[in-house]
Amino acid sequence: MDGKEFVSSIRKFLMPESISGCMKQLEKPNKLSSADELGASTWYKRLSSEEQSIVRGIVTRAVHSTLFGILVVLDNCDTIEEGEGGGGFELYYSKEGTRVQLNGQTDDLHDML
């Protein structure tokens, strides 16, 4: 797996699962849901199908934005530390004795998302 395959896997598996999980919580909260989550679900269920579709679009953009921001940090294009002289990230994929660095190569991961 290289950086391109990593980002492709995020788009194929992680993004849809994250969106689905958020939407499922709105549509059918479980018994462990917080009061805020139950309130959001009640509100969501009162929306028209067109309005629910708009909410799904917002959730989709929020998931994309969050993953983009994480990849920006993994690409060392932004920091999660205060001050100067912070460290950087090296992201590797290991399988069957092979180790491949996913970030810091030719293309930034966040640009491939």
MDAnalysis code that builds the backbone (N, CA, C; Angstrom):
import MDAnalysis as mda
import numpy as np

u = mda.Universe.empty(339, n_residues=113, atom_resindex=np.repeat(np.arange(113), 3), trajectory=True)
u.add_TopologyAttr("name", ["N", "CA", "C"] * 113)
u.add_TopologyAttr("resid", np.arange(1, 114))
u.add_TopologyAttr("resname", ["MET", "ASP", "GLY", "LYS", "GLU", "PHE", "VAL", "SER", "SER", "ILE", "ARG", "LYS", "PHE", "LEU", "MET", "PRO", "GLU", "SER", "ILE", "SER", "GLY", "CYS", "MET", "LYS", "GLN", "LEU", "GLU", "LYS", "PRO", "ASN", "LYS", "LEU", "SER", "SER", "ALA", "ASP", "GLU", "LEU", "GLY", "ALA", "SER", "THR", "TRP", "TYR", "LYS", "ARG", "LEU", "SER", "SER", "GLU", "GLU", "GLN", "SER", "ILE", "VAL", "ARG", "GLY", "ILE", "VAL", "THR", "ARG", "ALA", "VAL", "HIS", "SER", "THR", "LEU", "PHE", "GLY", "ILE", "LEU", "VAL", "VAL", "LEU", "ASP", "ASN", "CYS", "ASP", "THR", "ILE", "GLU", "GLU", "GLY", "GLU", "GLY", "GLY", "GLY", "GLY", "PHE", "GLU", "LEU", "TYR", "TYR", "SER", "LYS", "GLU", "GLY", "THR", "ARG", "VAL", "GLN", "LEU", "ASN", "GLY", "GLN", "THR", "ASP", "ASP", "LEU", "HIS", "ASP", "MET", "LEU"])
u.atoms.positions = np.array([
    [0.848, -1.171, 0.000],
    [0.000, 0.000, 0.000],
    [0.892, 1.231, 0.000],
    [0.549, 2.184, -0.855],
    [1.250, 3.461, -0.865],
    [0.270, 4.561, -0.443],
    [0.725, 5.804, -0.487],
    [-0.117, 6.910, -0.058],
    [-1.416, 7.015, -0.838],
    [-1.330, 6.796, -2.124],
    [-2.527, 6.883, -2.968],
    [-3.545, 5.804, -2.590],
    [-3.073, 4.584, -2.380],
    [-3.963, 3.489, -1.975],
    [-4.540, 3.727, -0.579],
    [-3.740, 4.319, 0.298],
    [-4.198, 4.642, 1.644],
    [-5.374, 5.619, 1.590],
    [-5.219, 6.685, 0.835],
    [-6.287, 7.684, 0.724],
    [-7.498, 7.079, 0.017],
    [-7.262, 6.264, -0.979],
    [-8.360, 5.595, -1.673],
    [-9.146, 4.703, -0.703],
    [-8.439, 4.020, 0.184],
    [-9.100, 3.174, 1.184],
    [-9.899, 4.010, 2.179],
    [-9.378, 5.173, 2.536],
    [-10.122, 6.086, 3.413],
    [-11.427, 6.491, 2.736],
    [-11.327, 6.867, 1.454],
    [-12.541, 7.264, 0.704],
    [-13.511, 6.102, 0.557],
    [-12.985, 4.911, 0.336],
    [-13.843, 3.751, 0.071],
    [-14.467, 3.175, 1.341],
    [-13.722, 3.138, 2.434],
    [-14.195, 2.458, 3.643],
    [-14.527, 3.410, 4.787],
    [-13.586, 4.258, 5.152],
    [-13.749, 5.083, 6.344],
    [-14.793, 6.182, 6.178],
    [-14.755, 6.894, 5.065],
    [-15.719, 7.980, 4.872],
    [-17.160, 7.479, 4.865],
    [-17.496, 6.472, 4.054],
    [-18.886, 5.997, 4.063],
    [-19.328, 5.459, 5.423],
    [-18.436, 4.750, 6.128],
    [-18.780, 4.219, 7.448],
    [-19.009, 5.340, 8.453],
    [-18.194, 6.385, 8.380],
    [-18.358, 7.521, 9.293],
    [-19.664, 8.249, 9.027],
    [-19.966, 8.475, 7.762],
    [-21.224, 9.138, 7.393],
    [-22.400, 8.279, 7.821],
    [-22.333, 7.001, 7.519],
    [-23.398, 6.076, 7.876],
    [-23.612, 6.028, 9.386],
    [-22.533, 6.009, 10.149],
    [-22.630, 5.979, 11.603],
    [-23.316, 7.216, 12.161],
    [-22.960, 8.376, 11.625],
    [-23.602, 9.626, 12.069],
    [-25.082, 9.627, 11.720],
    [-25.391, 9.214, 10.499],
    [-26.783, 9.216, 10.063],
    [-27.601, 8.191, 10.850],
    [-27.014, 7.047, 11.121],
    [-27.708, 6.008, 11.886],
    [-28.057, 6.519, 13.278],
    [-27.139, 7.274, 13.868],
    [-27.381, 7.832, 15.198],
    [-28.538, 8.830, 15.165],
    [-28.682, 9.558, 14.063],
    [-29.810, 10.485, 13.920],
    [-31.113, 9.734, 13.677],
    [-31.034, 8.700, 12.859],
    [-32.245, 7.979, 12.456],
    [-32.740, 7.010, 13.520],
    [-31.807, 6.310, 14.164],
    [-32.180, 5.286, 15.157],
    [-31.178, 5.302, 16.305],
    [-31.317, 6.259, 17.217],
    [-30.376, 6.289, 18.339],
    [-30.519, 5.034, 19.197],
    [-29.443, 4.666, 19.859],
    [-29.495, 3.467, 20.697],
    [-29.716, 3.840, 22.158],
    [-29.823, 2.845, 23.003],
    [-30.138, 3.086, 24.410],
    [-29.004, 3.780, 25.160],
    [-27.812, 3.823, 24.579],
    [-26.681, 4.497, 25.210],
    [-26.527, 5.944, 24.737],
    [-27.440, 6.393, 23.880],
    [-27.354, 7.752, 23.337],
    [-27.533, 8.792, 24.438],
    [-26.789, 9.879, 24.304],
    [-26.899, 10.972, 25.277],
    [-28.184, 11.756, 25.029],
    [-28.514, 12.612, 25.963],
    [-29.701, 13.461, 25.821],
    [-29.566, 14.347, 24.585],
    [-28.371, 14.854, 24.322],
    [-28.143, 15.677, 23.125],
    [-28.394, 14.881, 21.849],
    [-27.904, 13.637, 21.826],
    [-28.104, 12.787, 20.651],
    [-29.575, 12.451, 20.453],
    [-30.281, 12.201, 21.533],
    [-31.715, 11.920, 21.435],
    [-32.472, 13.146, 20.944],
    [-32.081, 14.312, 21.422],
    [-32.707, 15.552, 20.961],
    [-32.463, 15.797, 19.485],
    [-31.236, 15.551, 19.039],
    [-30.903, 15.713, 17.624],
    [-31.713, 14.738, 16.776],
    [-31.882, 13.529, 17.265],
    [-32.660, 12.523, 16.539],
    [-34.126, 12.940, 16.429],
    [-34.680, 13.427, 17.510],
    [-36.076, 13.885, 17.496],
    [-36.244, 15.024, 16.488],
    [-35.319, 15.958, 16.514],
    [-35.356, 17.082, 15.565],
    [-35.250, 16.577, 14.133],
    [-34.298, 15.684, 13.880],
    [-34.054, 15.164, 12.531],
    [-35.290, 14.455, 11.982],
    [-35.936, 13.667, 12.818],
    [-37.103, 12.900, 12.368],
    [-38.281, 13.790, 11.999],
    [-38.308, 15.001, 12.499],
    [-39.381, 15.950, 12.174],
    [-39.152, 16.671, 10.846],
    [-37.953, 16.551, 10.304],
    [-37.625, 17.221, 9.044],
    [-38.277, 16.515, 7.866],
    [-38.490, 17.279, 6.803],
    [-38.971, 16.668, 5.563],
    [-37.836, 15.848, 4.960],
    [-38.152, 14.989, 4.011],
    [-37.101, 14.168, 3.386],
    [-36.086, 15.056, 2.660],
    [-36.542, 16.164, 2.105],
    [-35.620, 17.095, 1.440],
    [-34.667, 17.718, 2.464],
    [-35.192, 18.092, 3.616],
    [-34.354, 18.670, 4.665],
    [-33.401, 17.623, 5.242],
    [-33.864, 16.388, 5.371],
    [-32.992, 15.311, 5.835],
    [-31.844, 15.083, 4.854],
    [-32.127, 15.235, 3.578],
    [-31.086, 15.099, 2.556],
    [-30.041, 16.209, 2.704],
    [-30.491, 17.392, 3.066],
    [-29.565, 18.500, 3.297],
    [-28.673, 18.190, 4.496],
    [-29.260, 17.646, 5.555],
    [-28.482, 17.269, 6.740],
    [-27.445, 16.220, 6.357],
    [-27.835, 15.233, 5.548],
    [-26.874, 14.209, 5.102],
    [-25.713, 14.854, 4.347],
    [-26.000, 15.844, 3.527],
    [-24.935, 16.555, 2.816],
    [-24.000, 17.288, 3.764],
    [-24.573, 17.877, 4.806],
    [-23.761, 18.571, 5.808],
    [-22.871, 17.566, 6.541],
    [-23.435, 16.427, 6.925],
    [-22.654, 15.381, 7.599],
    [-21.524, 14.903, 6.686],
    [-21.827, 14.714, 5.418],
    [-20.817, 14.266, 4.444],
    [-19.670, 15.269, 4.362],
    [-20.003, 16.553, 4.266],
    [-18.958, 17.578, 4.197],
    [-18.164, 17.660, 5.495],
    [-18.833, 17.475, 6.632],
    [-18.137, 17.528, 7.920],
    [-17.150, 16.366, 8.053],
    [-17.556, 15.176, 7.637],
    [-16.658, 14.018, 7.687],
    [-15.455, 14.257, 6.776],
    [-15.708, 14.744, 5.572],
    [-14.616, 15.025, 4.634],
    [-13.663, 16.062, 5.222],
    [-14.210, 17.120, 5.777],
    [-13.395, 18.185, 6.348],
    [-12.532, 17.683, 7.504],
    [-13.098, 16.842, 8.344],
    [-12.356, 16.287, 9.475],
    [-11.206, 15.408, 8.999],
    [-11.494, 14.516, 8.067],
    [-10.439, 13.641, 7.546],
    [-9.377, 14.445, 6.814],
    [-9.792, 15.459, 6.075],
    [-8.846, 16.338, 5.377],
    [-7.908, 16.988, 6.383],
    [-8.467, 17.506, 7.473],
    [-7.649, 18.159, 8.488],
    [-6.652, 17.212, 9.136],
    [-7.069, 15.995, 9.383],
    [-6.151, 14.995, 9.954],
    [-5.025, 14.699, 8.972],
    [-5.359, 14.556, 7.698],
    [-4.326, 14.284, 6.699],
    [-3.367, 15.470, 6.539],
    [-3.875, 16.697, 6.661],
    [-3.012, 17.881, 6.610],
    [-1.956, 17.791, 7.712],
    [-2.370, 17.396, 8.905],
    [-1.436, 17.264, 10.022],
    [-0.456, 16.116, 9.752],
    [-0.961, 14.978, 9.271],
    [-0.069, 13.849, 8.965],
    [0.922, 14.190, 7.854],
    [0.533, 15.119, 6.958],
    [1.437, 15.577, 5.898],
    [2.435, 16.615, 6.405],
    [2.329, 16.957, 7.688],
    [3.195, 17.964, 8.295],
    [3.024, 19.345, 7.665],
    [1.817, 19.616, 7.183],
    [1.496, 20.924, 6.610],
    [0.836, 21.835, 7.642],
    [0.498, 21.287, 8.783],
    [-0.060, 22.034, 9.904],
    [0.383, 21.310, 11.167],
    [0.232, 21.961, 12.274],
    [0.706, 21.376, 13.520],
    [-0.417, 21.258, 14.537],
    [-0.237, 20.380, 15.481],
    [-1.185, 20.266, 16.580],
    [-0.485, 20.599, 17.898],
    [0.640, 21.300, 17.780],
    [1.397, 21.743, 18.945],
    [1.456, 23.262, 18.956],
    [1.540, 23.807, 20.154],
    [1.713, 25.249, 20.281],
    [3.186, 25.596, 20.181],
    [3.465, 26.774, 19.698],
    [4.836, 27.244, 19.621],
    [5.553, 26.724, 18.395],
    [6.838, 27.073, 18.339],
    [7.641, 26.672, 17.183],
    [8.510, 25.475, 17.527],
    [9.029, 24.842, 16.515],
    [9.948, 23.728, 16.719],
    [9.276, 22.424, 17.079],
    [8.025, 22.288, 16.657],
    [7.309, 21.044, 16.945],
    [7.820, 19.891, 16.098],
    [7.401, 18.732, 16.459],
    [7.802, 17.536, 15.732],
    [6.958, 17.310, 14.491],
    [7.247, 16.256, 13.802],
    [6.511, 15.903, 12.597],
    [6.060, 14.454, 12.665],
    [5.241, 14.096, 11.719],
    [4.699, 12.739, 11.678],
    [5.300, 11.954, 10.523],
    [5.531, 10.673, 10.774],
    [5.930, 9.740, 9.740],
    [4.929, 8.596, 9.805],
    [4.209, 8.399, 8.727],
    [3.160, 7.386, 8.679],
    [3.625, 6.235, 7.793],
    [3.665, 5.040, 8.385],
    [4.119, 3.863, 7.657],
    [3.033, 2.803, 7.603],
    [3.053, 2.044, 6.515],
    [2.211, 0.868, 6.377],
    [3.141, -0.336, 6.341],
    [2.883, -1.307, 7.209],
    [3.726, -2.510, 7.284],
    [2.889, -3.745, 7.010],
    [3.433, -4.635, 6.185],
    [2.761, -5.901, 5.898],
    [3.799, -6.895, 5.405],
    [3.797, -8.068, 6.038],
    [4.655, -9.175, 5.624],
    [6.114, -8.758, 5.442],
    [6.621, -8.005, 6.409],
    [8.025, -7.611, 6.378],
    [8.341, -6.409, 5.515],
    [7.358, -5.883, 4.810],
    [7.566, -4.698, 3.988],
    [7.031, -3.484, 4.723],
    [7.778, -2.399, 4.678],
    [7.394, -1.166, 5.358],
    [7.473, -0.016, 4.359],
    [6.341, 0.671, 4.168],
    [6.272, 1.750, 3.176],
    [5.808, 3.028, 3.865],
    [6.553, 4.114, 3.660],
    [6.123, 5.395, 4.215],
    [5.017, 5.972, 3.337],
    [3.906, 6.352, 3.972],
    [2.741, 6.844, 3.238],
    [2.742, 8.352, 3.082],
    [3.281, 9.063, 4.033],
    [3.318, 10.529, 3.931],
    [4.735, 10.982, 3.618],
    [4.845, 12.237, 3.210],
    [6.172, 12.786, 2.924],
    [6.750, 12.333, 1.603],
    [5.925, 11.750, 0.765],
    [6.395, 11.309, -0.546],
    [6.097, 12.411, -1.575],
    [5.837, 12.072, -2.797],
    [5.670, 13.083, -3.842],
    [4.399, 13.921, -3.690],
    [3.272, 13.302, -3.382],
    [2.006, 14.019, -3.250],
    [1.546, 14.004, -1.807],
    [0.991, 15.123, -1.364],
    [0.433, 15.161, -0.015],
    [-0.852, 14.344, 0.035],
    [-1.024, 13.642, 1.142],
    [-2.216, 12.795, 1.314],
    [-3.491, 13.624, 1.242],
    [-3.475, 14.804, 1.881],
    [-4.697, 15.611, 1.907],
    [-5.096, 16.083, 0.520],
    [-4.138, 16.278, -0.365],
    [-4.468, 16.683, -1.740],
    [-5.108, 15.544, -2.525],
    [-4.826, 14.312, -2.123],
    [-5.405, 13.155, -2.815],
    [-6.814, 12.833, -2.333],
    [-7.196, 13.377, -1.167],
    [-8.535, 13.107, -0.643],
    [-9.563, 13.778, -1.515],
])
